[in-house]
């Protein structure tokens, strides 16, 4: 992995268009809906329910990361790494 790719992974990727904001909202809404369904269907608080919800959070996080980093996957140049204050 080159330095630009690594910097891109750890850079902040704010939504730059309304379409990207909408994608993030769709992912969060769908994830929240499934979390609510799981919470209703699985009555007992148990390890498996906790792991399912944690895994769902991971799905949401990674999906939103994919949306945020989408330009890089389409061949655009990597994001400029943040600079440190002097």
Legacy VTK file of the C-alpha trace (Angstrom):
# vtk DataFile Version 3.0
C-alpha trace
ASCII
DATASET POLYDATA
POINTS 86 float
0.000 0.000 0.000
1.469 3.349 -0.927
1.554 6.401 1.353
-1.336 8.085 -0.480
-3.626 5.080 -0.030
-2.726 4.827 3.631
-3.325 8.547 4.171
-6.694 8.213 2.442
-7.771 5.456 4.829
-7.107 7.620 7.862
-8.257 10.980 6.487
-11.588 12.596 7.293
-14.073 12.181 4.446
-16.910 14.663 4.985
-19.887 14.292 2.645
-19.257 16.578 -0.311
-22.618 16.346 -2.048
-26.273 15.952 -1.063
-26.239 12.557 -2.817
-23.507 11.302 -0.477
-25.397 12.617 2.556
-28.474 10.759 1.316
-26.518 7.509 0.930
-25.257 7.810 4.517
-28.800 8.449 5.748
-30.176 5.461 3.823
-27.547 3.174 5.323
-28.161 4.484 8.859
-31.948 4.252 8.479
-31.840 0.687 7.140
-29.405 -0.351 9.866
-31.560 1.240 12.570
-34.679 -0.462 11.190
-33.011 -3.877 11.282
-31.662 -3.194 14.779
-35.191 -2.341 15.933
-36.568 -5.522 14.344
-33.899 -7.663 15.997
-34.581 -6.022 19.345
-38.301 -6.810 19.017
-37.897 -10.373 17.732
-35.144 -11.422 20.126
-36.827 -10.827 23.475
-34.088 -12.112 25.735
-30.956 -10.054 26.333
-28.211 -12.502 25.461
-24.734 -12.727 24.041
-26.035 -13.644 20.590
-28.339 -10.609 20.445
-25.507 -8.368 21.565
-23.176 -9.808 18.924
-25.841 -9.440 16.216
-26.332 -5.768 17.087
-22.590 -5.154 17.291
-22.115 -6.808 13.897
-24.891 -4.670 12.468
-23.098 -1.567 13.751
-19.950 -2.778 11.987
-21.911 -3.242 8.765
-23.212 0.319 9.060
-19.751 1.733 9.786
-18.061 -0.104 6.911
-20.846 0.700 4.466
-20.614 4.382 5.373
-16.821 4.218 5.031
-17.268 2.775 1.541
-19.566 5.659 0.627
-17.221 8.236 2.165
-14.175 6.813 0.367
-16.046 6.112 -2.870
-14.094 8.543 -5.076
-10.849 6.747 -4.345
-12.355 3.427 -5.428
-13.343 4.986 -8.747
-9.785 5.908 -9.566
-9.658 9.468 -8.220
-6.501 10.565 -6.485
-6.257 9.829 -2.762
-7.316 12.469 -0.282
-4.654 14.820 0.934
-3.605 13.800 4.438
-4.455 16.298 7.170
-1.633 18.584 8.207
-0.477 18.915 11.794
-0.707 22.272 13.511
2.650 24.015 13.571
LINES 1 87
86 0 1 2 3 4 5 6 7 8 9 10 11 12 13 14 15 16 17 18 19 20 21 22 23 24 25 26 27 28 29 30 31 32 33 34 35 36 37 38 39 40 41 42 43 44 45 46 47 48 49 50 51 52 53 54 55 56 57 58 59 60 61 62 63 64 65 66 67 68 69 70 71 72 73 74 75 76 77 78 79 80 81 82 83 84 85
